Amino acid sequence: MEQISANPAPNRNVVFGVYRDGDNNLDALQERNVTDFIRTTASNPALKVIAEDTTRLAHPPFVRPQLRTEWSTIQDGTQHVTRITAPVDMSDRKSLAAFVEQTLEARSNDPKFKSADVWLDLVDHGGGDGGGLQADSSGGFMSLQDIAGAISDGRAAFRKKFPGADDSVTGVLANQCLMATIGFCDTLSHSGVRYLAASPETMLAPGVPSAAFADALTTGEDWAGRGVDVTMRARYGSGTDAYHPAAAFDVFDLDPRKIAAVRSAVGEFNTQVARTADSDGGTDYAHDVRSDLRAVRGMVRFDHSAKMPWHADRPAIAAYGAVAADVRLPDAIRKAATQAADAVNDLVLAHKESASFGPFHASYADAVGPTIHLPISRQLYDSWADQGVVETHNDFFYAVHGREFARAIGAYNRAEDAAGAAA
């Protein structure tokens, strides 16, 4: 009788690029997003890790805190530091592009991993459709357009150096707060990325357990479900001080056809609302849509967060579902809302949420899928645009007529729109 191993060998090789910016207050907590891979690769030969780590943590030969950038390869349980330089500005598009190129080269130059999937792990602070990869020293904050653009730039540079070689990037793990947004899905898809794993909410550092998530990628067809499970089950600390990293977490399929369907459906919904607002009785209908959206809470669901901008970032499926269920509204708006909810739902490969997340004690039962920027007042239109965190000036918001929708329901803010354009 043939015996079957209880621990079958992983069946998919993965080159996992960890781009960790420790030039912030999370440096010490997020160090394990690199070092955990030493143990994981020792037991999983299907995993090869390329790391760029900007840190000030002291370890030989750095006996005192000194900001610097370290490049390393982690494989078979060993970390090889290949280069140490002055700190790189990891909020700069060129820096991320160079890392993408380097990660693709690592796959191309290793015969064992020549057909591996490439994933990029972006470890830092995040800001939803405002972007992420914040750096204290430079004050930089990379926009969605530049994050996706850096991936395209890195792929192009690699193709120039290795014509005909595989330049594909399979997925992005956004190990940052609030990055499970339709805008990010849309932008990454147009740069050739197929999957996004991210949380719609704030996360508690060190966030997604990078090594456990990468290990899950190698283990077969249910990698998305496994990746969500290891993230939502992760616990840091001990005893009564232990905590989970995420309120909700998703993996999205960024198939270009699905992304195009989302653009079309959301754009049609916004157009229907704007058109109806200009008709007889339109003022009442606009008020009803606004009240439906108000009933679906935005993100950053914790005390002392009134001045933060992400309260307008609502779970898209729940928001469109609330409008679709409102019998006060015309059939055209309700139908368009249903189609928008369905199109967004088609992106979701795997999801879990917490009924009451950690210290915030807020329900996330409606937080399935990505968020979308849906302001219900002028104060929420793009409330940090004057500080450089801009959620409305991106390709997706333009394509779906977001400004026209906000204007129709009385949420457009000319001053913040101008500030966002300037930023």
FENVENSUL-V52131 format. One record per residue. N is the residue number from 1. OMEGA is omega in degrees with one decimal (NA if undefined). Layout:
n: {N:N}
omega: {OMEGA:OMEGA}
This chain:
n: {1:2:3:4:5:6:7:8:9:10:11:12:13:14:15:16:17:18:19:20:21:22:23:24:25:26:27:28:29:30:31:32:33:34:35:36:37:38:39:40:41:42:43:44:45:46:47:48:49:50:51:52:53:54:55:56:57:58:59:60:61:62:63:64:65:66:67:68:69:70:71:72:73:74:75:76:77:78:79:80:81:82:83:84:85:86:87:88:89:90:91:92:93:94:95:96:97:98:99:100:101:102:103:104:105:106:107:108:109:110:111:112:113:114:115:116:117:118:119:120:121:122:123:124:125:126:127:128:129:130:131:132:133:134:135:136:137:138:139:140:141:142:143:144:145:146:147:148:149:150:151:152:153:154:155:156:157:158:159:160:161:162:163:164:165:166:167:168:169:170:171:172:173:174:175:176:177:178:179:180:181:182:183:184:185:186:187:188:189:190:191:192:193:194:195:196:197:198:199:200:201:202:203:204:205:206:207:208:209:210:211:212:213:214:215:216:217:218:219:220:221:222:223:224:225:226:227:228:229:230:231:232:233:234:235:236:237:238:239:240:241:242:243:244:245:246:247:248:249:250:251:252:253:254:255:256:257:258:259:260:261:262:263:264:265:266:267:268:269:270:271:272:273:274:275:276:277:278:279:280:281:282:283:284:285:286:287:288:289:290:291:292:293:294:295:296:297:298:299:300:301:302:303:304:305:306:307:308:309:310:311:312:313:314:315:316:317:318:319:320:321:322:323:324:325:326:327:328:329:330:331:332:333:334:335:336:337:338:339:340:341:342:343:344:345:346:347:348:349:350:351:352:353:354:355:356:357:358:359:360:361:362:363:364:365:366:367:368:369:370:371:372:373:374:375:376:377:378:379:380:381:382:383:384:385:386:387:388:389:390:391:392:393:394:395:396:397:398:399:400:401:402:403:404:405:406:407:408:409:410:411:412:413:414:415:416:417:418:419:420:421:422:423}
omega: {-178.2:178.2:179.1:-178.9:175.5:179.3:-177.9:-178.9:175.4:-173.4:177.1:177.2:-178.6:166.9:-171.3:-178.6:-179.8:-179.5:-171.2:177.8:178.6:178.6:-177.3:-177.1:-177.3:-170.7:-175.0:-177.3:-173.9:177.3:-176.5:175.7:171.1:-169.6:177.7:-177.4:178.9:179.2:-175.2:-179.9:176.9:-178.9:-178.4:-178.2:178.9:-173.8:175.7:-172.5:172.5:-174.6:166.6:-168.3:173.9:-169.3:171.4:-178.8:-177.9:167.2:-174.0:3.4:-178.1:-175.6:176.9:178.6:-179.4:-177.7:-178.5:175.9:-179.4:173.5:179.7:171.2:179.7:-175.6:177.2:174.3:-177.7:175.7:176.7:175.6:-173.5:-177.1:173.2:-177.9:168.5:-173.8:175.8:174.2:-174.8:171.7:-179.7:-178.7:-178.3:-179.8:179.1:178.6:179.8:178.3:177.7:178.7:-178.9:-179.2:177.5:176.8:179.9:175.8:-175.1:-174.2:-178.2:-177.0:-179.1:-173.6:-173.6:179.5:-176.9:167.8:173.7:173.8:177.5:179.8:-177.8:-170.4:-176.7:167.5:177.6:-175.9:176.2:179.7:174.2:178.8:-177.1:-179.8:-178.1:179.1:-178.5:-172.1:-177.4:-173.5:-176.8:177.0:-171.4:-179.7:175.3:-177.5:-178.5:175.9:178.5:178.9:177.9:177.3:176.7:179.2:-179.5:177.2:-179.4:178.8:178.2:179.7:179.2:-178.5:-177.5:-177.9:177.8:-179.8:-179.4:-179.8:-174.4:170.8:-173.3:-174.4:174.9:168.6:179.8:-177.2:-175.4:180.0:160.0:-171.7:174.9:-178.4:176.0:179.6:179.6:175.4:-177.8:-176.0:178.3:-179.7:-179.3:173.8:175.8:178.6:-175.7:-175.7:172.3:172.3:-173.3:175.4:175.8:-172.7:167.6:175.3:177.1:-177.0:11.0:173.8:-179.1:176.2:-169.8:-176.0:178.8:178.4:179.5:177.0:179.9:-178.9:-175.5:-164.4:171.3:-170.6:-177.1:-177.8:-177.9:177.7:178.5:179.6:176.7:-178.6:-176.6:178.2:-176.1:178.2:-175.8:175.8:177.2:-176.8:-177.9:176.4:-177.8:179.3:-178.7:-178.2:172.7:-175.1:-169.5:174.5:177.7:-177.6:-176.1:164.1:-175.8:173.7:-175.4:174.9:-176.9:178.7:178.4:178.2:178.0:178.8:177.6:178.1:-176.9:-175.3:179.4:177.5:178.6:177.0:-179.3:179.3:179.0:179.2:-179.9:-179.8:-178.5:-179.7:179.8:-176.7:175.8:-177.5:-175.6:179.7:178.8:-179.7:177.8:177.1:-179.3:177.4:-179.8:180.0:176.6:-180.0:178.6:-178.2:177.4:-174.2:173.2:-179.0:-171.2:-174.4:176.5:-178.0:176.0:180.0:-173.9:-176.7:-179.8:-168.8:-165.0:176.0:177.0:-179.9:-173.0:173.2:-168.9:-177.4:179.4:-177.9:179.2:176.3:179.1:177.9:-179.0:-177.3:-175.1:-175.6:177.9:-171.6:176.6:-178.1:-177.3:178.3:-178.5:178.6:179.6:178.4:177.8:-179.7:177.2:179.0:-179.1:-179.3:178.4:-179.7:-179.9:178.2:-168.6:175.1:-178.1:-177.1:166.3:175.8:179.3:177.2:178.6:-169.2:168.3:-175.1:-173.9:175.8:178.4:179.4:175.6:-177.8:179.5:-169.6:175.8:174.7:-174.3:173.3:173.5:-176.9:-176.9:179.5:178.5:178.5:178.2:-179.9:-176.1:-171.8:177.3:-158.0:175.5:-178.2:-179.9:176.4:174.7:175.5:-167.6:-176.8:-174.8:-178.3:176.3:-173.5:-176.6:-179.1:177.2:-172.2:-176.7:176.8:-178.7:-180.0:-179.4:177.1:179.7:178.9:-177.2:-178.2:175.2:-176.8:-177.8:-179.9:-175.0:-177.1:179.5:176.6:178.4:178.2:178.5:178.5:178.9:-179.4:NA}
